[in-house]
Amino acid sequence: MTQLNEYTGTFELEFERPLTKLERQINELEQQNDPSQSAIGLDPNVDLGTEIRKLRQSHTAMLKKIYKNLPPANVVQVARHPNRPQTIDYINAFVKDFTELHGDRAYGDDRAMLCGFGRIGPHKALVLGHNKGKDTKDKINANFGMPHPEGYRKALRCMKLAEKYGLPVVTFIDTPGAYPGIQAEERGQAEAIALNLQEMARLKTPIVSVVIGEGGSGGALGIAVADRVAMLQYAWYSVISPEGCAAILWKQATPENNAEAAEALKLTAKDNLGLGTINDIIEEPLGSAYRRPGMMADKLEQYLVGALRDLKRFKTENLLEKRYTRLREIGELTEA
């Protein structure tokens, strides 16, 4: 298993600045004590002096306080953190023998969508998900995680292969939305997503989807029709981004408008669970996934192994019936 490195970057979220100041103080003291120690040093069991221990305790307490009731606007920022683990990180961490498949057999290979077969625990499965890219070149090649129609067609082609061989499907959702450019529309963006919704609803194999970061509109739904849908604790999932909503409603996407839109959209994992659009919330390590990516990968792997084990127990006809019932119940209203 590939180990994900702990966060040691310098990117700062505005609401985390007090934490960053403490981390710098801890780092400076550790370097004085032992230059080989980690930059952030969050393990309270390591004895690096009384002052360092006190700073670590203060850091942990501050983390708990800040993340206890994180406002939706801040959840969006955490979900977009450049060091947050992506689909490729989780694949490298726990998907064994991963073999990537390329191309939609109609136009080309969209690097914004990764697809391939591998093993998660004891389960052979098709694993697919959005790819945002790591460095600048990679981000451009992956179109910053916004798939074109060929990306969704590639995903469907691979899902049909999984159905043919009786293998379950696991999808990782992390996109601000499908690419809205003219060329994408000319090649049938809306049709490609709509076809995925239709075919995933009746795919004769178990499907598990997890929103690991951003879950933006149809771009997310194109690979999110599943028997079990989960969200990481600090991911977001909504019909539109807060900025897009603010631009439509108030004609201006200011920080204040964005925060109000984020609140109204009910886009957090807790909100989505209450609305019935997801089934489970996967708790993140203290301070979110980007601080402890290895721990997050372990939690996600455990969830997927359990979900696949449970879903494999159902006969195909029962699985499809339960999936249909679940989808029909989303957005159901009852009048008094």
Secondary structure by P-SEA (a helix, b strand, c coil): cbbbbccccccccccaaaaaaaaaaaaaaaaaaccccccccccccccccaaaaaaaaaaaaaaaaaaccccaaaaaaaaaccccccaaaaaaccccbbbbbbccccccccccbbbbbbbccccbbbbbbbbccccaaaaaaaccccccaaaaaaaaaaaaaaaaabbbbbbbbbcccccccaaaaaacaaaaaaaaaaaaacccbbbbbbbccccccccccccccccbbbbccccccccccaaaaaaaacccccaaaaaaaaaaacccaaaaaaaccccbbbbbccccccccaaaaaaaaaaaaaaaaaaaaaccaaaaaaaaaaaaaaccccccc
